């Protein structure tokens, strides 16, 4: 894997984690 693909994969994981975290917080309120 190239460095660019690794960085891309990390960014996707962080984005998905942020979206899930935001959805869970929205359900609490």
mmCIF file of the N, C-alpha and C atoms, coordinates in Angstrom:
data_MODEL
# 
_entry.id   MODEL 
# 
loop_
_atom_site.group_PDB 
_atom_site.id 
_atom_site.type_symbol 
_atom_site.label_atom_id 
_atom_site.label_alt_id 
_atom_site.label_comp_id 
_atom_site.label_asym_id 
_atom_site.label_entity_id 
_atom_site.label_seq_id 
_atom_site.pdbx_PDB_ins_code 
_atom_site.Cartn_x 
_atom_site.Cartn_y 
_atom_site.Cartn_z 
_atom_site.occupancy 
_atom_site.B_iso_or_equiv 
_atom_site.pdbx_formal_charge 
_atom_site.auth_seq_id 
_atom_site.auth_comp_id 
_atom_site.auth_asym_id 
_atom_site.auth_atom_id 
_atom_site.pdbx_PDB_model_num 
ATOM 1  N N  . UNK A 1 1  ? 0.856   -1.209 0.000  1.00 0.00 ? 1  UNK A N  1 
ATOM 2  C CA . UNK A 1 1  ? 0.000   0.000  0.000  1.00 0.00 ? 1  UNK A CA 1 
ATOM 3  C C  . UNK A 1 1  ? 0.881   1.245  0.000  1.00 0.00 ? 1  UNK A C  1 
ATOM 4  N N  . UNK A 1 2  ? 0.413   2.259  -0.704 1.00 0.00 ? 2  UNK A N  1 
ATOM 5  C CA . UNK A 1 2  ? 1.165   3.516  -0.728 1.00 0.00 ? 2  UNK A CA 1 
ATOM 6  C C  . UNK A 1 2  ? 0.793   4.362  0.482  1.00 0.00 ? 2  UNK A C  1 
ATOM 7  N N  . UNK A 1 3  ? 1.628   5.340  0.756  1.00 0.00 ? 3  UNK A N  1 
ATOM 8  C CA . UNK A 1 3  ? 1.374   6.197  1.914  1.00 0.00 ? 3  UNK A CA 1 
ATOM 9  C C  . UNK A 1 3  ? 0.053   6.944  1.753  1.00 0.00 ? 3  UNK A C  1 
ATOM 10 N N  . UNK A 1 4  ? -0.250  7.352  0.520  1.00 0.00 ? 4  UNK A N  1 
ATOM 11 C CA . UNK A 1 4  ? -1.482  8.101  0.266  1.00 0.00 ? 4  UNK A CA 1 
ATOM 12 C C  . UNK A 1 4  ? -2.714  7.257  0.576  1.00 0.00 ? 4  UNK A C  1 
ATOM 13 N N  . UNK A 1 5  ? -2.677  5.981  0.198  1.00 0.00 ? 5  UNK A N  1 
ATOM 14 C CA . UNK A 1 5  ? -3.834  5.117  0.450  1.00 0.00 ? 5  UNK A CA 1 
ATOM 15 C C  . UNK A 1 5  ? -4.008  4.863  1.943  1.00 0.00 ? 5  UNK A C  1 
ATOM 16 N N  . UNK A 1 6  ? -2.893  4.781  2.661  1.00 0.00 ? 6  UNK A N  1 
ATOM 17 C CA . UNK A 1 6  ? -2.963  4.579  4.115  1.00 0.00 ? 6  UNK A CA 1 
ATOM 18 C C  . UNK A 1 6  ? -3.581  5.807  4.782  1.00 0.00 ? 6  UNK A C  1 
ATOM 19 N N  . UNK A 1 7  ? -3.131  6.993  4.369  1.00 0.00 ? 7  UNK A N  1 
ATOM 20 C CA . UNK A 1 7  ? -3.672  8.238  4.931  1.00 0.00 ? 7  UNK A CA 1 
ATOM 21 C C  . UNK A 1 7  ? -5.160  8.342  4.608  1.00 0.00 ? 7  UNK A C  1 
ATOM 22 N N  . UNK A 1 8  ? -5.538  7.976  3.385  1.00 0.00 ? 8  UNK A N  1 
ATOM 23 C CA . UNK A 1 8  ? -6.945  8.031  2.981  1.00 0.00 ? 8  UNK A CA 1 
ATOM 24 C C  . UNK A 1 8  ? -7.796  7.114  3.844  1.00 0.00 ? 8  UNK A C  1 
ATOM 25 N N  . UNK A 1 9  ? -7.287  5.903  4.105  1.00 0.00 ? 9  UNK A N  1 
ATOM 26 C CA . UNK A 1 9  ? -8.036  4.944  4.916  1.00 0.00 ? 9  UNK A CA 1 
ATOM 27 C C  . UNK A 1 9  ? -8.221  5.470  6.334  1.00 0.00 ? 9  UNK A C  1 
ATOM 28 N N  . UNK A 1 10 ? -7.175  6.086  6.882  1.00 0.00 ? 10 UNK A N  1 
ATOM 29 C CA . UNK A 1 10 ? -7.250  6.637  8.240  1.00 0.00 ? 10 UNK A CA 1 
ATOM 30 C C  . UNK A 1 10 ? -8.279  7.764  8.298  1.00 0.00 ? 10 UNK A C  1 
ATOM 31 N N  . UNK A 1 11 ? -8.285  8.619  7.284  1.00 0.00 ? 11 UNK A N  1 
ATOM 32 C CA . UNK A 1 11 ? -9.236  9.732  7.270  1.00 0.00 ? 11 UNK A CA 1 
ATOM 33 C C  . UNK A 1 11 ? -10.668 9.219  7.194  1.00 0.00 ? 11 UNK A C  1 
ATOM 34 N N  . UNK A 1 12 ? -10.892 8.170  6.404  1.00 0.00 ? 12 UNK A N  1 
ATOM 35 C CA . UNK A 1 12 ? -12.240 7.597  6.286  1.00 0.00 ? 12 UNK A CA 1 
ATOM 36 C C  . UNK A 1 12 ? -12.700 7.029  7.625  1.00 0.00 ? 12 UNK A C  1 
ATOM 37 N N  . UNK A 1 13 ? -11.804 6.318  8.310  1.00 0.00 ? 13 UNK A N  1 
ATOM 38 C CA . UNK A 1 13 ? -12.154 5.730  9.610  1.00 0.00 ? 13 UNK A CA 1 
ATOM 39 C C  . UNK A 1 13 ? -12.477 6.824  10.624 1.00 0.00 ? 13 UNK A C  1 
ATOM 40 N N  . UNK A 1 14 ? -11.666 7.887  10.628 1.00 0.00 ? 14 UNK A N  1 
ATOM 41 C CA . UNK A 1 14 ? -11.915 8.983  11.566 1.00 0.00 ? 14 UNK A CA 1 
ATOM 42 C C  . UNK A 1 14 ? -13.242 9.664  11.252 1.00 0.00 ? 14 UNK A C  1 
ATOM 43 N N  . UNK A 1 15 ? -13.552 9.825  9.970  1.00 0.00 ? 15 UNK A N  1 
ATOM 44 C CA . UNK A 1 15 ? -14.801 10.476 9.576  1.00 0.00 ? 15 UNK A CA 1 
ATOM 45 C C  . UNK A 1 15 ? -16.000 9.634  9.999  1.00 0.00 ? 15 UNK A C  1 
ATOM 46 N N  . UNK A 1 16 ? -15.932 8.324  9.763  1.00 0.00 ? 16 UNK A N  1 
ATOM 47 C CA . UNK A 1 16 ? -17.032 7.438  10.151 1.00 0.00 ? 16 UNK A CA 1 
ATOM 48 C C  . UNK A 1 16 ? -17.206 7.433  11.667 1.00 0.00 ? 16 UNK A C  1 
ATOM 49 N N  . UNK A 1 17 ? -16.096 7.410  12.393 1.00 0.00 ? 17 UNK A N  1 
ATOM 50 C CA . UNK A 1 17 ? -16.163 7.427  13.855 1.00 0.00 ? 17 UNK A CA 1 
ATOM 51 C C  . UNK A 1 17 ? -16.823 8.712  14.344 1.00 0.00 ? 17 UNK A C  1 
ATOM 52 N N  . UNK A 1 18 ? -16.477 9.845  13.713 1.00 0.00 ? 18 UNK A N  1 
ATOM 53 C CA . UNK A 1 18 ? -17.057 11.128 14.103 1.00 0.00 ? 18 UNK A CA 1 
ATOM 54 C C  . UNK A 1 18 ? -18.554 11.159 13.813 1.00 0.00 ? 18 UNK A C  1 
ATOM 55 N N  . UNK A 1 19 ? -18.953 10.618 12.660 1.00 0.00 ? 19 UNK A N  1 
ATOM 56 C CA . UNK A 1 19 ? -20.370 10.617 12.301 1.00 0.00 ? 19 UNK A CA 1 
ATOM 57 C C  . UNK A 1 19 ? -21.171 9.749  13.267 1.00 0.00 ? 19 UNK A C  1 
ATOM 58 N N  . UNK A 1 20 ? -20.647 8.569  13.602 1.00 0.00 ? 20 UNK A N  1 
ATOM 59 C CA . UNK A 1 20 ? -21.341 7.679  14.543 1.00 0.00 ? 20 UNK A CA 1 
ATOM 60 C C  . UNK A 1 20 ? -21.432 8.339  15.919 1.00 0.00 ? 20 UNK A C  1 
ATOM 61 N N  . UNK A 1 21 ? -20.336 8.975  16.342 1.00 0.00 ? 21 UNK A N  1 
ATOM 62 C CA . UNK A 1 21 ? -20.319 9.648  17.638 1.00 0.00 ? 21 UNK A CA 1 
ATOM 63 C C  . UNK A 1 21 ? -21.350 10.776 17.673 1.00 0.00 ? 21 UNK A C  1 
ATOM 64 N N  . UNK A 1 22 ? -21.455 11.520 16.572 1.00 0.00 ? 22 UNK A N  1 
ATOM 65 C CA . UNK A 1 22 ? -22.416 12.625 16.498 1.00 0.00 ? 22 UNK A CA 1 
ATOM 66 C C  . UNK A 1 22 ? -23.846 12.087 16.531 1.00 0.00 ? 22 UNK A C  1 
ATOM 67 N N  . UNK A 1 23 ? -24.098 10.982 15.835 1.00 0.00 ? 23 UNK A N  1 
ATOM 68 C CA . UNK A 1 23 ? -25.445 10.404 15.828 1.00 0.00 ? 23 UNK A CA 1 
ATOM 69 C C  . UNK A 1 23 ? -25.828 9.906  17.218 1.00 0.00 ? 23 UNK A C  1 
ATOM 70 N N  . UNK A 1 24 ? -24.897 9.264  17.913 1.00 0.00 ? 24 UNK A N  1 
ATOM 71 C CA . UNK A 1 24 ? -25.187 8.762  19.256 1.00 0.00 ? 24 UNK A CA 1 
ATOM 72 C C  . UNK A 1 24 ? -25.471 9.924  20.207 1.00 0.00 ? 24 UNK A C  1 
ATOM 73 N N  . UNK A 1 25 ? -24.723 11.007 20.074 1.00 0.00 ? 25 UNK A N  1 
ATOM 74 C CA . UNK A 1 25 ? -24.946 12.167 20.934 1.00 0.00 ? 25 UNK A CA 1 
ATOM 75 C C  . UNK A 1 25 ? -26.283 12.817 20.619 1.00 0.00 ? 25 UNK A C  1 
ATOM 76 N N  . UNK A 1 26 ? -26.674 12.830 19.351 1.00 0.00 ? 26 UNK A N  1 
ATOM 77 C CA . UNK A 1 26 ? -27.938 13.449 18.956 1.00 0.00 ? 26 UNK A CA 1 
ATOM 78 C C  . UNK A 1 26 ? -29.110 12.672 19.557 1.00 0.00 ? 26 UNK A C  1 
ATOM 79 N N  . UNK A 1 27 ? -28.969 11.349 19.676 1.00 0.00 ? 27 UNK A N  1 
ATOM 80 C CA . UNK A 1 27 ? -30.047 10.544 20.237 1.00 0.00 ? 27 UNK A CA 1 
ATOM 81 C C  . UNK A 1 27 ? -30.186 10.764 21.735 1.00 0.00 ? 27 UNK A C  1 
ATOM 82 N N  . UNK A 1 28 ? -29.120 11.184 22.393 1.00 0.00 ? 28 UNK A N  1 
ATOM 83 C CA . UNK A 1 28 ? -29.176 11.385 23.840 1.00 0.00 ? 28 UNK A CA 1 
ATOM 84 C C  . UNK A 1 28 ? -29.980 12.630 24.195 1.00 0.00 ? 28 UNK A C  1 
ATOM 85 N N  . UNK A 1 29 ? -29.994 13.622 23.298 1.00 0.00 ? 29 UNK A N  1 
ATOM 86 C CA . UNK A 1 29 ? -30.689 14.868 23.620 1.00 0.00 ? 29 UNK A CA 1 
ATOM 87 C C  . UNK A 1 29 ? -32.116 14.866 23.117 1.00 0.00 ? 29 UNK A C  1 
# 
